[in-house]
Amino acid sequence: MISPVSPSAPPHVVITGAAGALGRAVTQHYLDAGARLALLERHPEHLTQAFPGLDNSQHLLLAADVTSADSVKAAGEQILRAFGHVDAVVHIAGGFEMGPAVHELDRAAWDRMLNLNAWSFVAVSQAFVPAMVARGAGALVAVTAKSASRGVAQMAAYCASKSALQRLVESLAAEVAPSGVQVNSIAPSVLDTPANRQAMPDADPSEWVSTAVAAKTIAYLAGEGAAALHGQHLVLDA
């Protein structure tokens, strides 16, 4: 778990997918709390666009492909050298796409969703969890989905990948809880993002989950108040 914010010891937080709508909300939440951040994106120019003027002497803006264990490992090594330790990792990076029916699903679409949403968690865990275990403290929070609990038509690969992610969260939580590391996820229904508003123009966004609320829930799971939670998926539904 992360320590309370103090002027002498700001928490060190890693955020994957930081330039996305939820990533920006989580980043802003931690910036307001005085944290020192390492922000990861596959395309680093997205970070500079999302956070113009961010103090690079204190924070790190790094390129990393979360589907590549080697890429995330290299970023992790750079972060640990600069920060000394990491208190919390918030793994937001992933993907969503509609698809064909199960009997028409192609392997490329299947692999794409499993790599983005499930294997990426393994890659991130490999990069940061060993140092947390050695230190005896830390938190890893993933973003799963409410739809991970049940299949939905034309969303088979996505639902399966998010379900796999939840099982990975639960397994890792059981493995590292004795070492003082907590692993959990938020499982939102639909997040109120510009992309979702564009994709579903006839929907009512007031029924969706705001990214600000999701960011606060993530911070809770990464904090001392969630020290007794392991392998849990907090469903967010407006």
N, C-alpha and C positions, 0 to 999 in steps of 0.2 A: 504494500500500500504506500501511497505517497505521503510525505510529511506535510504538515500545515505550511502555508506560504509564510515566509519571513524574509525581511530585507537581506539577511545574511545567507540564506539558503533557499533560493527559489527552486521549486520543483523542476525537474528536467523531463520534458514530455516529447515523445515522438508521435507524429500524426501522419499516417499515409493517406493519400488522396486529399491532401490539404486544400487544394485549389477548387474542389467541388463545392456545391452549396452547403452540404453538411460539414465538410472539412473547413470551410471558411467560418462557419458558426462556432465550431469547436475551437479553432485557432483563436478567434476573437475572445471566446470565453477564457481561455488560458492566458492570453495576453493581458486581459483585464485583471487576472489574478496574479500577475507578475511572474509567470512561469518563463523558463528558458526553453525554447522550442526548436525541434528539428523537424522540418516540413519536407515531406517526400512526395514527388510526383514523377511520372514517367517523362513528362516534358517540363523541364524546369522553368521555361518561359511562362508557363501558366501560373507559377508561383509569383514571379515578379509582377505579372499583370494583376493578380488577385491581391497582392500585398505590397503595393508601391511604397518605397521609403522604409520598409522594415529594416531594422538595425541588424545588418549582417555580421557585425562584430560580436553580437550577443547570440543571435539565432543562426541556425543553419538551414539553407534552402538547397536541397539536394535532388539530383536525378536518380531515380531507382525504378526498375521494372519489378513490380511485386510478384510477377509470375516466374521470375528468375531468382533462384536461391543465391546464386553467385552475385547478382546485382544488389540484392538486399543485404547480403553479408558485407559487401564492400562499403555500402552506406553505413551499416551498423558499426563497422570498425572505425570509420571516420567519426561517427557520433560519439562513440565511447572514448576515443582518444581526446576529443574536444571537451566532453562533459564529465568524464570520469565515471559516471554511472547514469542510468536512466531509471526514473521513478515510475513512469507509466508509458505504455504504448497504446495508441488508439488506432486501430486498423479499420479504416473506412474504405480504402480503395477496393473496388470490385466492379461488377458489371451487371447489366440487366438487358435482356432482349426477349421479345416475344418469339415464338417459334412455331413450327408445324406440329401436327399431332404426333404422338409418340411413335406410331408406326411409320411416320414419314421423316423422323428425325435423322439428321446426318451426323457423322462423327465429328466433323469440324465444329459444329454448333455446340455439341456436347462437351468437347474438349475445351472450347473457349470459356464456357460458363464454369466448368469445374476448375480450370486453371485460375481464372480471375477470382472466384469466390471461395474456393476450398484450398487449392494448393498454395495460394498466396498467403494464407494464414500459417501454413507450415513453414514457408520461407521466412516470414516475419518472426515466427517463434524461434527458428533456428538462429536468427541474427541477434535476438535480444534476451530470450529467456535464460540461456546459460549464465549470463552475467547477473541476472536477477536472482537466480537460484544460489549462486555463489555468494551474493551479498545478503541473501535471506530476506529480501523485500522487493516489492514491485507489483505492478498491475498491468494486465493486458486486457483491453476491451475491444471486442469485435462488433461489427454491425451485421447482424443476420437479418431475418425478416419474419414477420408474422406468417407469411405464406410458406415458411419452412416446415410447418406442422402438417400441411396437407397439399396434395397436388392440385394444380389448377390447369384447366384446358389451355392449350397453346403456350404453356409456361413450364413444360416438363423439365427441361434442362436447368432452368433458373431455380425452380423449386427444389430439385434434387441437389443442386450445388449448395444452396443455402441450408438445406437439411444436413448435408455432409459437413458444412461449416459448424453447425450446432453440435454435431457429434464430436468434432475435433475440439471445440471449446470445452465440452464436458470431459473428454479424455485428458486433455492437457491440464484442466483444473484439478482433476483427481491425482495427476502425477506430481504436480508442483505445490499443491496446497500445504503439504508437510514442511516445505521449505520457506513458507511465508509469502508465497506469491499467489495472487488472486487472479482468476481468469473468468470472465463473464461476457455477456453480450447484451446489446439492445436489439429488440426485434420489432421494428416499426411496421405499421400497416402501409400507409402511403405518406411519404414526406412531402411537405409543401415546398416544392422547388420550382424554379422557372421551367426546367425541363418537363416536369410532370404537368404543370399548368398548360404548357404547349401541347403535350401529347394527349391530354384529356381536357379539352376546352369546355366540354359540357358538364364536367364534374363540379362539385361544390368544394372549394379548397378549405372551407371552414370545418369540414369533416376530416381534414388531414392533420398530420402531426407537424408542428412548426419545427424548423431546424434549431431554433433557440432552445426549445424545450428538450429536444433530443440531446443537444450539447450539454445541458445541465444534468441530464440523466447519465450521460457518459462520464462526466466529471464525478458524479456521485459514485459510480461503480469503480472508478479509479482511486477513490479516496478512502479515508479511515472508516467512514460510516458503513462501507460495504465489506469490511474486513472478514465478516463471517459468511459472505456469499461466495460460492465456488461452483462454477459450471451452470450458472443461472442465466436465463434469457428473459429480460424484462420486456414484456410486450407493451408497445406504445400505440395507443389507439385513441383518437380524439373522440 
